[in-house]
Amino acid sequence: MPLVKPPSTWTSGSLKELKKNLQQDKSAMVKVHRGNIMTVHVPTVAEYRRVCWEFATDSYDIGFGIYFDWSPITSHAITVHISESSDDEDEEEEQEGRQIKPGAAQGLCHL
C-alpha cells in the first residue's frame, strides 16, 4: 500500500464567487438532499499526486469522508451514485472485509 500523507485544507476567498462560477456550468453542480449519500469513485493513477475538490452549501452542515481502495483499477471512468442514507450499508462493507482506509474531510487535498 502506498504511503498517504495527511490531508491539507483550504477555503476559497469568496464563497459567492465560487458558487457563481459553479452555476455557469450546470454539470459542475449536484444537489444531494438531506439524508442522502453521494458516492464518487475516482480511479487513482500512480503518476498523479493529489485528490482535490471544492464544495459549497447554503446554511447547512455537510459531512463527507474519503476512502482509499487499493484494489487494481478495472476502469478509468469517474462514476457518481446518489442513494438514501442507511446504516445497513456500513454493515455490508464491514462484512465484505474490504481493505479500505478512512481519511479526512473538508476541502481536502492529498499530496
Beta strands, then each sheet from edge to edge (+ up, - down):
strand 1: 8-9
strand 2: 36-41
strand 3: 51-52
strand 4: 67-69
strand 5: 79-84
strand 6: 100-102
strand 7: 108-110
sheet 1: 1+ 7- 3+
sheet 2: 2+ 5-
sheet 3: 4+ 6-
end
